[in-house]
Amino acid sequence: MQSLRNKRFLVVGGSSGIGLAVAARAAEAGAAVTIASRSQAKLETARSTIGEAVEASALDTGDELAIERFFASHEPWDHIVVSAAQTLTGSVRGLGLADAKAAMESKFWGAYRVARGARLNEDASLTFVSGFLSVRPSATSVLQGAINAALEALARGLALELAPTRVNAVSPGLIETPLWSEIPDDKRAAMFANAVERLPVRRIGQPDDIASAILFLATTPFASGSTVRVDGGGAIA
């Protein structure tokens, strides 16, 4: 496995959840880490958690010009991870088209814009965070499954287009992140309890579980065009 020491490591969506865990692990491994997200306040909170040596940049993945300016103002990167996304869930016939388009805009097109504008070193890696609904459809989250499948297909195609830069995806299952904080406590607890009973691993995933997989792909020079599913067995349960 390759060392991350002094490698330039960008985490888009690094201010919370999975992205924050990735940034913290990369910093521990000696990488020169930059976290980016839309919220400057969340970025500063994340910096205080990881360490002041981590750089932070406000960046909206929906703003193509902002992405171009960001990459133009930085040296090429050794590793980029994209975990930023805001997507509403719901059935195809129940979710409004505007909300559906916004979800695709955030998770798929946001990653697409980063991949399109990124300046990468020749032996660099780019990793997307998708989700296990790409292979285990849900009647109430059809759009999320379609977006995740598209993101994984994008990673495979870019692995060819950007070669020898390595492009991969990590597909999480149910992970305990701030994403679920808007759900009432009792409903969230019931959802987690039901998942624990169903999942073969008998526990809920944590951001660090996904960070381990992302760092594995980033530091494994023979991994490209891959999707690594880390879902506690959710796709088979």
Number of C-alpha atoms within 10 A of each C-alpha: 11 9 12 20 14 13 18 21 27 26 26 29 27 29 28 22 21 27 28 25 23 30 31 23 19 25 22 15 15 15 22 21 26 20 28 24 24 17 14 15 12 17 23 18 13 22 22 12 13 19 13 11 12 19 15 22 17 18 19 19 26 18 11 16 12 15 21 16 12 17 16 13 9 10 12 16 21 23 26 25 28 25 25 26 22 13 18 15 16 18 15 14 8 9 15 13 11 8 14 18 12 17 21 21 19 19 26 23 19 24 25 20 17 21 22 13 17 19 19 20 15 14 13 24 28 28 28 28 25 29 26 23 24 21 16 13 15 14 10 14 16 17 25 26 20 17 23 24 20 17 25 28 17 20 27 19 15 21 21 14 12 16 16 15 20 28 32 28 29 24 24 24 22 22 22 16 13 11 13 11 10 8 12 9 11 8 10 15 12 11 13 17 14 12 19 17 12 16 19 14 14 14 16 17 20 17 19 18 17 26 22 16 18 26 20 15 25 29 16 14 16 10 16 24 21 18 22 21 20 21 24 23 15 20 16 11 10
